[in-house]
Amino acid sequence: MSEHPGSKNFLVNIWSGQNSRQCKDAVAEEYPVALVYNDISHVVMMASPNHLESFSVGFSLSEGIVNSLDDIYSIEVNQIEAGIEISLDISNQCFINLKDRRRSLTGRTGCGICGVESLENLRIPNKLISSDSHISGAVIDRAISQLKNHQPLQKLTGSVHGAAWCDNNGKITELLEDVGRHNALDKLIGTLALNKELSREKLNSGFLLISSRASYEMVQKAAMANISVLVAVSAPTALAIDVAESVDMTLIGFARKNRHVCYSHCRRLELV
């Protein structure tokens, strides 16, 4: 069994009934990834060690550290003894804003809120989404049916999430995977930005599909990327619905063949 990027093979014993056998098993890799802005370490995330340039761009955009790709002057990815370090050189104004934010942070984890010092520091997007994509139930079904075939790492390991960009016909055009659902979305946002696909015109021609639940932070990150329709295969949280409602995002959960639940701004969902 050859190793897929983002996985590592281990020799395991599989027990089934009264029988056992030894074989190689592919397991998803997880590395500490440090994001360093202008030589100052900002955060360490546990992430799959692939598409890291896209991850750094998507994280920087979805967290409001930079406003656009123009604010990022260079990106350097280095493997170090303790993990992986991504060094970004960003504009002076963005760095000043980041330093102001850092004064109110004590730490950060994958949940997105741990380490925030007070409720006042919890960032809720307050700008309405300007893109306006419209899709149908049939289009959602078409995208859902393709999801497994676009997740090679998940098929191999069974332990990663996927975030996909789909066109208005339900065709998956990009899908990024990671052990963390937030990281997978950041990788997708970064890939779309690097491919110049975050323009309003292109966002009007597609929607976001995620293989996980729709948490507050997933909605927040999608809103920061100006995505108007988010489809999740699992449930949303109450705060995710509140945020989606406040920014004019169509939020759909429990996406299954011939069935889905719309939680906010259902005008974009056509019946046919």
Secondary structure as UniProt FT lines:
FT   TURN            5..6
FT   STRAND          7..16
FT   TURN            17..18
FT   STRAND          19..28
FT   STRAND          31..37
FT   TURN            38..39
FT   STRAND          40..47
FT   HELIX           52..62
FT   TURN            63..64
FT   HELIX           69..71
FT   STRAND          72..80
FT   TURN            81..82
FT   STRAND          83..90
FT   HELIX           92..102
FT   TURN            103..104
FT   TURN            110..111
FT   TURN            114..115
FT   HELIX           119..121
FT   STRAND          135..136
FT   HELIX           137..146
FT   HELIX           148..150
FT   HELIX           152..157
FT   STRAND          161..167
FT   TURN            168..169
FT   STRAND          172..178
FT   HELIX           181..194
FT   TURN            195..196
FT   HELIX           200..203
FT   TURN            204..205
FT   STRAND          206..210
FT   HELIX           216..224
FT   TURN            225..226
FT   STRAND          229..232
FT   HELIX           238..247
FT   STRAND          250..256
FT   TURN            257..258
FT   STRAND          259..264
FT   HELIX           266..268
FT   STRAND          269..270
//
